[in-house]
Amino acid sequence: MLDNEDQGRWDEIADVVIVGSGFAGLVAASEAAKTYERVLVLEKMPYSGGNSRIAGGGYCCWDSKLKLREELGLGEDSWRAHFDDTMRAGGLYNVPELVEVLAKEAPAGLDFLVDAGIPFRKSLPRIGGHSAYRSYQMACSGSETMDLLQEACFASGHVELRRNVAVRNLFREGWRPFADNSPGRVLGVAVADNGTIKNIRAAHGVIVASGGYGRDVELRTAYKPSLSAAYSCTNHKGATGEMIRFAKAVGADAVHMEFVQLYPCADPKTGGIDQAAFLCYSGTGYGLVYVNGTGQRFVNELASREDVSNAQMNAGGKPTYSILNDRIFELLGIGADDIARLVERGRACKAATLSGLAEQAGFDPTIFEEDIARHNAAILTGVDEAFGKPMTSQMAPLDSGDFYAIPQWPSVHYCMGGLRIDAKARVIDIEGKPIPGLYAAGEVCGGVHGIDRLGGNGIAECIVFGRIAGRLGC
C-alpha cells in the first residue's frame, strides 16, 4: 500500500519491473523489451535463474518447428490431447482457460527457445501422464540454457538484470479490501539493495516471476501439513514464496496452495535432482522399469508424479530404483561417456547380467528377474497385466546388457498453487477483478496444473505465460 505521503518518493523509474530471473522472468523481459525502453529484472539471489538453472530441460508441446515427432515416426498428437492430459493429471481442478492457452501456445514457446539458440536432443520421450511422445529435451545443462537465454534477452539493449536485490513490498495506489472506491494500479516495488531500501516505480507494470515456495517449510505446511521439514526439496534456496505474500497484501488472490508436488526420482542421499534423476523420469516411455528394494515392480511407470510418488511411499522402504539398459540410454540420447560418469560417481550400479545387477543392488534375484521377464513380455504383447501401463512399440525390452540400477526417492519439487491469473497473465484480486499494473507468470501462479503438474509442463508454462505477461495485457 502506498500512502499519500509516499507519493512521488521514487528513487528510480523503469518502464517495467520484473521480479525473478528464471525462464518466466527472462522471457517476459525479452517480450517487454520489444515495446519498452527500460526493463528492469530484479533477482534476490547472488546468482540468476532460480530453479530454471537446475531444471532438467524437458518441454512438452504437441508440435514445433523441429518436427521431431514426424521425423522419428512417433504417431499423432494435438493441442487437444495435450489439454486433455493436463486436465486429467490435474484432477480437473485446473482452470480450463489457462490450460487451453498452455496447450495451444506451447509450440510457439518452444520455437522461441530454438530461435534463442537453445539446442535440443534428437529424441522425444513420452513421460508420465502424457498420452503421446511430446517431451522435447534441451541438449545442455540448466545453467547453460540460462546463459543462452540471458544473452538473447540482453541483445535488445533495453533489459537490465540486478542480482542481490530483494523485493520487500509492492505499492498499490488506493487499495482497501472490499472498498467502494475503484482501487488503483500497482505502482512499483520497494527493494533492499546493499542494505538500503529503495522505491522503484514501474511506469507500465510489475511482472511477478519469482517461482514457488517449496523451500518455505512454514508456508507449504500451512496448506499441506504432511510436507514437513522431514521431506527433502529439489528447489534452490531462494524458492521461498514471499512474493505471494506481498501480492496478497495488495489484494491478490491465491489458489491451490495446498497442491505441492513430489518428484519421484530425486537422489535419495541429497534430495536433489541431477542428470540421473531426469533420466529416471524421462526414460519411462522407452521401457525403463521401477522396482522396490527387493527388485519387484510396484507401479505403472507412466502414471503421474503424484501416483508414482504415493506408490513409492508404500513400496517397502527407501529407496526404490530405476532399471534400464544401454538401449534405453541410447533412445534417450545419452552416450557412453555420460553413462560412465554416472557409474563412476556411484549414482548408478552396472552389471552385464540381470542376476549380476540384482547382486549389486541387493535385490532378490528370483523376484527381480521374473518381474523383468514379465515386463519384457508385456512390451511384446502390448498388454501390461500387472499395472495397466500403456505399452508402445517405442519401448525397449530389458533383455540385453549392460544393465543399470539408479536409486531414487520422492522429494518436494513443485508448487501448483500460487497467484490467481487470467489468460492475459493479469493477477486477479480477491473480488475476481484484474489488478491494474500487476502480472505474473511461472510457478508463482496457480490454476494451470490443478492437483498435479505433468512433467514438461513447467518450463512450457513459464515460456508461454512469460511471453504473455511481457505484453502487459495487450
C-alpha positions in Angstrom: 0.0 0.0 0.0 1.3 3.4 -1.0 0.3 6.1 1.5 -0.4 9.6 0.2 2.7 10.9 1.9 4.9 8.5 0.0 3.6 9.6 -3.4 6.4 10.8 -5.6 9.1 9.4 -3.4 10.7 7.2 -6.0 14.4 6.6 -6.1 14.2 5.2 -9.6 11.8 4.7 -12.5 11.6 1.9 -15.0 9.0 1.1 -17.7 8.6 -2.5 -16.5 9.9 -4.2 -13.3 10.2 -8.0 -13.4 10.7 -9.9 -10.1 12.7 -13.1 -10.8 15.2 -14.1 -13.5 14.3 -17.7 -14.4 12.6 -18.8 -17.6 9.4 -16.8 -17.0 11.2 -13.6 -15.9 13.7 -13.6 -18.8 11.1 -14.4 -21.4 8.8 -11.7 -20.1 11.8 -9.3 -20.2 12.5 -10.2 -23.8 8.9 -9.6 -24.8 8.6 -6.4 -22.8 11.8 -5.1 -24.4 10.1 -5.1 -27.8 7.9 -2.3 -26.6 9.6 -0.6 -23.7 12.9 1.2 -23.4 13.8 0.3 -19.8 13.0 -3.2 -18.5 14.5 -3.9 -15.0 14.8 -7.5 -13.8 15.3 -8.0 -10.1 16.9 -11.1 -8.6 17.2 -11.5 -4.9 19.9 -14.3 -5.1 23.6 -13.7 -5.9 23.0 -15.9 -9.0 20.3 -15.6 -11.7 18.0 -18.3 -12.9 16.5 -19.7 -9.8 15.1 -23.2 -10.3 15.4 -22.8 -14.0 19.2 -23.0 -13.6 18.8 -26.6 -12.2 15.8 -27.6 -14.3 16.0 -30.8 -16.4 15.1 -29.1 -19.6 12.0 -31.1 -20.6 9.5 -29.1 -22.6 6.2 -30.6 -23.6 4.3 -29.5 -26.7 2.4 -31.2 -29.5 4.3 -29.6 -32.4 7.2 -27.3 -33.1 9.5 -26.2 -36.0 11.8 -29.1 -35.1 9.2 -31.6 -36.3 10.8 -34.4 -34.2 7.6 -36.4 -33.9 7.2 -36.7 -37.6 10.9 -37.3 -38.1 11.1 -40.1 -35.6 7.7 -41.6 -36.6 6.2 -41.3 -33.1 2.5 -41.1 -34.1 -0.1 -38.4 -33.9 -0.6 -35.6 -31.3 -2.7 -32.4 -31.0 -3.1 -29.4 -28.7 -6.4 -31.0 -27.6 -4.6 -34.2 -26.5 -2.1 -32.1 -24.5 -5.0 -30.2 -23.0 -6.9 -33.4 -22.0 -3.8 -35.0 -20.5 -3.1 -31.8 -18.4 -6.7 -31.6 -17.2 -6.7 -35.3 -16.3 -3.5 -35.1 -14.3 -4.8 -32.0 -12.5 -7.9 -33.8 -11.4 -10.0 -31.2 -13.3 -9.1 -28.6 -10.7 -7.2 -26.8 -13.4 -8.6 -23.6 -14.9 -9.5 -24.7 -18.4 -8.9 -21.3 -20.0 -5.3 -21.3 -18.8 -4.7 -24.9 -19.8 -6.0 -24.1 -23.3 -3.6 -21.2 -23.6 -0.7 -23.5 -22.5 -1.6 -26.3 -24.9 -2.1 -24.0 -27.9 0.8 -21.7 -27.3 3.4 -24.2 -26.2 4.7 -24.9 -29.7 5.3 -21.2 -30.3 7.1 -21.1 -27.0 9.4 -23.9 -27.9 10.2 -22.2 -31.3 11.1 -19.1 -29.2 13.7 -21.1 -27.3 15.1 -22.6 -30.6 15.4 -19.1 -32.0 17.2 -18.0 -28.8 19.9 -20.6 -29.5 18.8 -23.3 -27.1 19.8 -26.8 -28.6 17.5 -29.8 -28.3 18.3 -33.5 -28.4 17.2 -35.7 -31.3 14.9 -37.7 -29.0 11.3 -37.1 -28.0 10.3 -39.2 -24.9 6.9 -40.0 -23.7 6.8 -39.3 -19.9 4.4 -39.9 -17.1 0.8 -38.8 -17.6 1.2 -37.9 -21.3 -0.6 -39.9 -24.0 1.9 -39.0 -26.7 5.7 -38.6 -27.3 6.0 -34.9 -26.8 8.8 -34.2 -24.3 11.4 -32.1 -26.1 14.8 -32.4 -24.2 17.2 -29.5 -24.1 20.7 -30.6 -25.0 22.5 -28.5 -22.5 22.5 -28.0 -18.7 20.1 -25.7 -17.0 23.0 -23.3 -16.3 24.0 -23.3 -20.0 20.3 -22.8 -21.0 20.0 -19.8 -18.7 23.2 -18.2 -20.0 22.0 -18.6 -23.6 18.6 -17.2 -22.7 20.2 -14.2 -20.9 22.3 -13.5 -23.9 19.2 -13.4 -26.1 17.3 -11.3 -23.6 20.0 -8.7 -23.3 20.5 -8.4 -27.1 17.9 -5.6 -27.3 19.9 -3.3 -25.0 16.7 -2.5 -23.1 17.0 -5.1 -20.3 19.0 -4.7 -17.1 19.4 -7.6 -14.6 20.3 -6.8 -11.0 21.3 -9.6 -8.6 21.2 -9.4 -4.7 18.2 -7.1 -4.9 15.3 -8.4 -2.9 11.7 -7.0 -3.2 10.3 -6.1 0.2 6.9 -4.7 -0.7 4.5 -3.9 -3.6 3.0 -0.5 -3.8 -0.7 -0.2 -4.9 -2.5 3.1 -5.0 -5.8 3.5 -3.1 -6.5 -0.2 -2.3 -8.6 -1.2 0.6 -10.3 -4.7 0.9 -13.8 -4.5 -0.5 -13.8 -0.7 -0.6 -16.5 1.1 -2.6 -13.9 3.2 -4.4 -12.2 1.9 -7.5 -8.7 0.7 -6.5 -5.7 2.0 -8.3 -2.8 0.5 -10.1 0.3 -1.3 -8.7 2.8 1.4 -9.0 6.1 -0.2 -8.1 8.2 -2.1 -5.6 10.3 -1.4 -2.5 13.6 -3.3 -2.6 16.6 -4.0 -0.3 19.7 -3.1 -2.3 23.0 -3.4 -0.4 21.3 -2.8 2.9 19.4 0.2 1.6 15.6 0.3 1.0 14.7 1.9 -2.3 11.4 2.6 -4.1 11.3 1.7 -7.8 8.5 3.0 -9.9 7.2 0.7 -12.6 5.6 3.1 -15.1 3.8 0.4 -17.1 3.6 -2.6 -14.8 5.2 -5.1 -12.4 5.6 -8.8 -13.5 6.0 -11.3 -10.7 8.0 -14.3 -11.9 9.6 -15.3 -8.7 8.9 -19.0 -8.6 7.3 -21.3 -6.0 7.5 -21.8 -2.2 8.9 -25.3 -2.0 11.8 -24.2 0.3 9.5 -22.4 2.7 8.5 -25.2 5.1 6.2 -22.9 7.2 4.3 -21.8 4.1 3.9 -25.2 2.5 2.9 -26.9 5.8 0.3 -24.2 6.4 -1.5 -25.6 3.4 -0.3 -29.2 3.4 0.8 -30.2 6.9 2.2 -33.6 5.8 5.1 -31.9 3.9 7.2 -31.2 7.0 10.9 -30.4 7.1 11.4 -34.2 7.1 11.0 -34.0 3.3 13.9 -33.0 1.2 13.4 -30.4 -1.5 14.8 -30.2 -5.1 14.5 -26.5 -5.2 17.2 -23.8 -5.0 17.4 -22.0 -1.7 15.5 -18.9 -2.9 12.2 -20.7 -3.6 10.5 -19.2 -0.5 7.3 -17.7 -1.9 7.4 -14.2 -0.3 6.1 -12.5 -3.5 2.8 -14.4 -3.0 2.5 -12.8 0.4 3.4 -9.3 -0.9 0.8 -9.7 -3.7 -1.8 -10.8 -1.3 -1.1 -7.7 0.8 -2.3 -5.6 -2.1 -5.4 -7.6 -2.7 -4.2 -10.5 -4.9 -6.0 -13.9 -4.7 -4.1 -17.2 -4.4 -5.4 -20.6 -5.4 -4.5 -24.2 -5.0 -1.8 -23.5 -2.3 -2.4 -27.0 -0.9 -1.2 -28.7 -4.1 2.5 -29.4 -3.7 4.2 -32.0 -5.9 6.8 -34.6 -5.1 9.4 -35.5 -7.7 9.6 -39.4 -7.6 13.2 -39.7 -9.0 15.3 -37.5 -6.7 18.7 -38.6 -5.4 17.8 -40.4 -2.1 21.0 -39.1 -0.4 20.7 -35.4 -1.2 17.0 -34.9 -2.1 18.2 -33.1 -5.2 17.8 -33.7 -8.9 20.6 -34.4 -11.3 21.1 -36.0 -14.7 20.3 -39.4 -13.3 17.0 -38.2 -11.8 15.9 -36.7 -15.1 16.8 -39.9 -16.9 14.8 -42.0 -14.5 11.8 -39.9 -15.2 12.1 -39.3 -18.9 13.0 -42.9 -19.7 9.7 -44.4 -18.7 8.3 -44.2 -22.3 11.2 -46.2 -23.6 10.8 -49.2 -21.3 12.5 -48.2 -18.1 11.1 -50.1 -15.1 10.7 -49.0 -11.4 11.3 -51.6 -8.7 11.4 -51.6 -4.9 14.3 -52.7 -2.7 13.6 -56.4 -3.4 13.6 -55.9 -7.1 9.8 -56.1 -7.5 8.0 -53.8 -9.9 5.3 -51.8 -8.0 3.7 -49.2 -10.3 2.7 -48.1 -13.8 5.8 -46.1 -14.6 3.8 -43.8 -16.9 1.5 -42.7 -14.2 1.5 -39.1 -12.9 4.2 -38.0 -10.5 1.7 -37.9 -7.7 0.7 -41.5 -8.3 4.2 -42.8 -8.7 5.4 -41.0 -5.5 2.5 -42.3 -3.5 3.3 -45.8 -4.8 6.9 -45.4 -3.7 5.9 -44.5 -0.2 4.1 -47.8 0.0 6.6 -50.0 -1.8 8.5 -51.2 1.2 11.0 -48.5 2.1 13.7 -46.1 0.8 15.0 -46.2 -1.9 13.3 -47.5 -5.0 15.2 -48.0 -8.3 15.0 -47.3 -12.0 16.2 -50.2 -14.1 17.4 -49.6 -17.7 19.9 -50.8 -20.2 22.2 -49.5 -22.9 19.4 -49.5 -25.4 17.2 -47.2 -23.3 20.1 -44.8 -22.7 20.6 -44.7 -26.5 17.0 -43.9 -27.0 17.3 -41.1 -24.5 20.3 -39.7 -26.5 22.8 -40.5 -23.7 26.3 -41.6 -24.7 28.8 -43.9 -23.2 30.8 -41.1 -21.5 27.7 -39.8 -19.6 26.8 -43.4 -18.6 30.4 -44.0 -17.3 30.2 -40.8 -15.2 27.0 -41.9 -13.6 28.7 -45.2 -12.6 31.9 -43.6 -11.5 30.1 -41.2 -9.2 28.2 -44.1 -7.6 24.9 -42.7 -8.9 24.2 -46.0 -10.8 25.4 -49.6 -10.5 26.1 -51.6 -13.6 26.3 -55.3 -14.5 26.4 -57.4 -17.6 23.5 -59.6 -16.5 20.3 -59.1 -14.6 21.5 -61.6 -11.9 24.7 -59.6 -11.5 22.7 -56.3 -11.2 20.5 -58.0 -8.5 23.5 -58.9 -6.6 25.0 -55.4 -6.7 21.7 -53.7 -5.8 20.7 -56.2 -3.1 17.6 -57.4 -4.9 16.0 -60.9 -4.6 17.3 -62.3 -7.9 14.3 -64.6 -8.5 11.7 -61.8 -7.9 13.7 -59.3 -9.9 14.3 -61.5 -13.0 10.8 -62.8 -13.1 9.3 -59.2 -13.0 11.7 -58.0 -15.7 10.7 -61.0 -17.8 7.0 -60.2 -17.3 7.6 -56.6 -18.4 9.6 -57.7 -21.5 6.6 -59.9 -22.4 4.2 -57.0 -21.9 6.2 -55.0 -24.4 5.7 -57.8 -27.0 2.0 -58.4 -26.3 1.2 -54.7 -25.8 -0.6 -55.5 -22.5 0.7 -54.8 -19.0 -1.5 -57.1 -16.9 0.3 -56.1 -13.7 -0.3 -52.3 -13.6 -2.1 -51.4 -16.8 0.8 -49.3 -18.3 0.1 -48.3 -21.9 2.7 -50.2 -23.8 4.1 -48.9 -27.1 6.4 -50.2 -29.9 9.0 -47.5 -28.8 9.7 -49.4 -25.6 12.9 -51.4 -25.4 12.9 -54.8 -23.6 15.4 -55.3 -20.8 16.8 -58.4 -22.5 20.4 -57.4 -23.2 23.0 -55.6 -21.3 24.6 -53.8 -19.9 22.0 -53.2 -17.2 21.8 -50.4 -14.7 20.0 -49.6 -11.4 19.7 -46.0 -10.2 18.3 -45.3 -6.7 15.5 -42.8 -6.4 13.1 -41.3 -3.8 10.4 -38.6 -3.7 11.4 -35.0 -2.8 9.3 -31.8 -2.7 9.6 -30.4 -6.1 6.9 -28.1 -7.4 4.1 -25.9 -6.1 0.9 -26.0 -8.2 -0.6 -23.2 -6.2 0.1 -19.5 -6.3 -1.3 -16.2 -7.6 -4.5 -16.4 -9.5 -4.2 -15.1 -13.0 -6.3 -14.9 -16.2 -5.4 -15.8 -19.8 -3.6 -12.4 -20.2 -1.4 -13.2 -17.2 -3.1 -10.4 -15.2 -3.1 -11.1 -11.4 -6.7 -11.4 -10.1 -7.8 -9.9 -6.8 -10.0 -11.3 -4.1 -13.0 -9.7 -5.7 -12.3 -11.5 -9.0 -11.1 -8.5 -10.8 -7.7 -7.9 -12.6 -5.3 -5.8 -10.5 -4.2 -2.9 -12.8 -0.4 -3.0 -13.4 0.3 -6.4 -11.9 1.1 -9.5 -13.9 2.5 -12.9 -13.1 4.0 -16.0 -14.9 5.6 -19.3 -14.0 5.5 -21.3 -10.8 4.4 -18.3 -8.7 1.0 -18.7 -10.4 -1.8 -21.2 -9.5 -4.6 -22.7 -11.6 -2.7 -24.1 -14.6 -1.9 -27.6 -13.2 -4.6 -28.5 -10.7 -3.6 -31.1 -8.2 -0.6 -32.4 -10.1 1.7 -31.0 -12.8 2.7 -33.1 -15.7 6.4 -33.3 -16.4 7.5 -30.9 -19.2 4.6 -28.5 -18.5 6.5 -26.4 -16.0 9.0 -24.9 -18.4 6.3 -24.7 -21.1 4.1 -22.7 -18.6 7.0 -20.3 -17.9 7.7 -19.6 -21.5 4.0 -19.3 -22.6 2.8 -17.1 -19.8 6.1 -15.2 -19.6 5.7 -14.1 -23.2 2.1 -13.1 -22.5 3.0 -11.3 -19.3 5.7 -9.3 -21.1 3.0 -7.8 -23.3 1.3 -6.3 -20.2 -2.2 -7.3 -21.1 -2.0 -6.3 -24.8 
